Amino acid sequence: MGFTRRLAFAVLAVVLIVLLLKEQLPSVFEGKPVPGSDRSADIDFPVVIRVRGGLLEVASTTGTKAFSDETDPTILGQRIPWCREKSVWAAKYKITYRMKLGERWTIRASKGQLIARVPELEPSLPVAIDTNSLANTANEKCWFALPMSTKDRVLKRISSDLEKIATSQKAKDFARPHARKTVVEFIRTWAFEQKDYPDLAPDASIKVIFPGE
């Protein structure tokens, strides 16, 4: 066996030993944060944007969702699915639904009841994420391939995936019963004037109708 081949085998053996130690003894390779490196800084100067007419928060939904992605390494254009890179992240989120106060709400009295037609629920975007709960629940790597940015793709996709959930009709319908109660409280406290509706009792029921109902 020539010197070159012996050197190649020696390098390969060292690499395998390092990988084995890294898996079996992670504390040996444990990183430590650099003191003072956790300071945050503004990249752009903060800008204030006025919300015309204002917004009324009426409901919130919370949950935990897992986000995953997988990548196959390729050799000469051929996929190697048996050495797949996989990344799964779980995050707690909170979707806050609001309604525009600048839009005119149609309120009328009918048969002893106050009926209000109100604007559609709008989620506050981007959806809020509890970064303290963000956890990497699965992380598989291909031993012979360089990192293929699977983890980065998952993290970049979290906000857009949650936006799709927040704007879906299913999520809005789920939040509507609680939003309806909040709107009723708001109308009774701030919009219901007895002198404007002398034929209604002070405790008259209030019916809230959302678009499409």
URFEN-V931537 format. One record per backbone hydrogen bond with DSSP energy under -0.5 kcal/mol. CO is the residue of the C=O (numbers start at 1). NH is the residue of the N-H. Records with the same first field share a line. If there is no record, write none. Layout:
CO->NH / NH
//
This chain:
2->6
3->7
4->8
5->9
6->10
7->11
8->12
9->13
10->14
11->15
12->16
13->17
14->18
15->19
16->20
17->21
18->22
19->23
20->24
21->25
25->28 / 29
26->29
27->30
34->37
36->39
50->52
51->54
54->101 / 102
55->57
56->99
59->97
61->95
63->93
65->91
67->89
69->87
71->85
73->80
75->78
78->75
80->73 / 83
81->84
83->73
84->86
85->71
86->140
87->69
88->137 / 138
89->67
90->135
91->65
92->130
93->63
94->96 / 128
95->61 / 97
96->124
97->58 / 59
98->122
99->56
105->107
106->117
108->115
110->113
113->110 / 115
114->207
115->108
116->118 / 209
117->106
122->98
123->125
128->94
129->131
130->92 / 133 / 134
131->134
135->90 / 137
138->88
140->86
141->143
142->145
149->153
150->154
151->155
152->156
153->157
154->157 / 158
155->158
157->161
158->162
159->163
160->164
161->165
162->166
163->167
164->168
165->168
168->172
169->173
170->174
171->175
172->176
173->177
175->179
176->180
177->181
178->182
179->183
180->184
181->185
182->186
183->187
184->188
185->189
186->190 / 191
187->191 / 192
191->193
192->194
193->196 / 197
194->197
197->200
201->204
205->114
206->208
207->116
208->210
209->118
210->213
//
